[in-house]
Amino acid sequence: MNFKLVVGWLYPELMSTYGDRGNIIVLTKRCEWRGIGVDIQMIDFKTVRKNIESCNVIFGGGSQDRQQGIVIDDLRTKKGPVLKELFEKGVPGLFVCGAPQLLGHYYMTGDGKVLEGLGIFDMESKHFGKSKPRCIGNTIAEIEAGFRVQGLGYRKTVVGFENHGGRTYLGAGVKPFAKVMKGCGNNGEDGTEGAVYKNCIACYSHGPFLPKNPHIADWLISKALEVKYKKKILLKQLDDALEWQAHEFML
């Protein structure tokens, strides 16, 4: 059977601040190396509902406050309802840096403007301006075993880089993606990093997060195939020697 996935990329021209394209490249190549076909669906202001419905994985990247303000109305009124339907069905997603802030109840920008979010994730984000320092630097966090894919390489850690002024506080409707070992994570206060809702991951480890964390890339691919084809599909083991060297170097 020939498998194929469609990866939806939210507003790539406005929300790709820190080399987030690297995550799209990783998902594409790790599928292609296994003989899985991949199409990239750019989701922007002109994208219609049926094209979003065709997506098997959704990715949202980083942005600054101005770009978030530009996309939020379109995202909330036109894209949000169909995205929520996909997520409720189990379609996986990865949202890094600024994107998670728009998936929660609201995001308060550095100048005090409140952007109403999609309310898919039970969380809220606030930028406290100069009253609190930015969260900047390399990060290490520990994840749960739920992200293990049968027969593939796995680490309990994820490594990344954070650079955010906004701070996110989780509600009871989501669980943390990981536990902070180094860095600030969501807010520098409660030791949480990111959030998980259904099969969607939100985190502050922006930029090319997946190249150094191939186990998370494979988890997204595995879930996407399982939801689309309604059965578990074993993934071929890849030679990830370089990826794990990068991971261990960061540790």
N, C-alpha and C positions, 0 to 999 in steps of 0.2 A: 504494500500500500504506500502510495506517495503522500507524505504529509506536507502541509503547507500552513504557515502562519502569517497573519497580517499584524504588523506593529504600528500602532497609532502614536503619533508624536505631536504633543500639544504645542501649538504656536511656536514652531522652531525658529522663526525669525526674531521673535521677541523674548522667548524664554530659553535661552541657551548661552548663559553668561560665562560659564567657567569651563568650556570645553565639554559640555554635556553630550555633544555628538558622539563622544567616545562610548557612551553606554549603548547607543543605537548600533554602532559598529560592532560591539561585542556580541550583542544579541543576534545580529545578522550573521556574523562569521561563525559563531558557535552552532547556529542552525545549519548553515551551508556545509560546514565540515562534517556534519552528520547526514547530509543528503536531504535536509528539510528545507523546502522552499520558503522564501521570505519576501514579502512585499512591505514597503514602508508607506503608510498612509499619513500624509501631512494633514493635521487638523488645525485649520485656521478659520478666519471669519467667514470664508465662503463654503466651508465644508458642510455638506448636507447630512441629515440624520442617517440615511442608509449606508453611507461610507463609514461613519463612526460605528454603526452596528456590525460592520464586517470585521472590526478589529478584534484580535485575540489577546493582545497585550497592549497596555496603554503606558506611555512614558511622558512625564512632565519634568522639565528642567528648571534651572535657576533663572532669576530675574531680579531687577531692582524695583523699588517701590513704584516708579513711574510706569514701567512696563506692566506690572501687576494691575495698576489702575486702569490701563488701557484694555486689558483682556477680560477683566472681571465681569463686566456687564454681559458680554457675549458668552462667556463661560457659564455664568449663572443662569441666564434666561434661555439660551439655545443649546448649549452643550451639556450642561449639568444634568438635566433629567435623563438623557440617554446614557450618560456615563454611569449614573447611579444604577440604572437598570442593568448595565453590563456587570458592574461590581457585585450586585446582589446575586447574579447568576454564577459568580465565582471567577469571572475574567480577572486575571492578575494585572497588577500595575506596579510601576516604580516611580516615585515622585521625590525629587531631591531639591534641597535648598529652598527656593521661593515657592515652588509648586505646592508643597504641603500646606503652606499658610493659606492658600486659596481653597483647600478642600475642607477646612474646618468651619466653625461657625462665623468667625470674622478674623480680620487682621487689622490691627491698628498700626498705621505707618509711623515713621519717625516724626512727621509733622502733626500727628494727632488725628489724621483722617482715618475713619473706620470703613474698611472695605468688607461688605457682607460676603461671606463665603458660601460654598455649596452645602455645607452642613452634613457632608457625607461622613467625615471623621468627627467624632465627638471630642473636639479640642479647640482651643482659641490661641491666637498668637498676638503678641504685642511688641512694638519697638519702643523702648524707653528713652530714645534719643541719647543725649550725652550723660544722662544720669546713671547709666550702666555701660560698662565697656563692651565692645564687640567681642564675639566669641570667635577667635582665630587660632588656627593651628592644626597639626595632625591629630587624628583621633584613633582610639582603639575602643571597641565595644564588644561585649560578649552576647551572642545570640542563643536562643533555645534550640533544642534538637529538632524542632518542627520543620526546620529548613533543610534537613538532610534529604538528599535524593538517592534512592536505592542504587547501589553499585558504583557511585561516583565519589570523587574526592570531597572531603569535608573538613572544615575548621569550625571551632566554636567562636572564632573571632571574626570581626569585620574591621577593616582599616579604611580610613578616609581622611578628608580634609574639610574643615568647617571654616566659614567666614560669614557670620550673620549677626545682624544687630537685633533682629526679632527673636523673641523667646516664646516657646510653645509650651502650653500647659494642657495635659491630657485629662479627659473626662472618663467616666466609668464605661463608656461605650466602646473604647478602644484599649488595646494593650500595647505596652512599649515594644518597639522592634528589638531593642537591645539594652544592655546595662553598660553604662559608661565605665571604662577602665582608665582612659586618659582623654582629657578634653572637657568641653562643656556639655555637649549633647543638646537636649531640647532647651534647657534654660539655665544650666550651671548650678541648679539648686537640688533637684530631686534624683539625680543620677540616671535619668532615662534618656534614651536616644531614639528618636523616631517614634512611629506608631504603626500598628497593623490593624487593618479592618478587612475581614474576609480574606482574600488573597492579594490585597494591596499593601505595599510597603511605602511608608513615607519616612524620610530621614534627612538630616542636615549634612550628610556626607556627600557634598555636591561634586560637580566635575565628572571626570571619568572614574566613577565609583566601581563599576563592574570589572574592569580589567584586573584590578587587584583583589577582587572577590568573586572568582569564577563560580563558587558554590551558590552564590545568590543568583547569578545569571542563569545557571542550570535549573535552579528551583523555579524561576519565572517561566522558563521554556517548558519544563515538565508540567507545571500547572496549566499553562496555556493549551498544551496538547491534550491533557486530561479533560479539560472542560470542553474543548471543541469536539473531540472524538469520543467523549463519554466513556473512556477507559484509560487505565494506566498504561503508559508507553515507556518502555525502558530506553534510556538514552545511552548511546555509545560513549564509552570513556575516551576522553581526549588526552593528548599529551600536554599537561598543564605545568610542566616543570618551570617554565619561565614565570608563569602567573604566580605560582606558589613561592618562587624566589622573591618576587616583588612583594608579596604579602609578608613573608618572613622578614625581609629587609625593613619594612615599615614597623613591624613589631620590635 
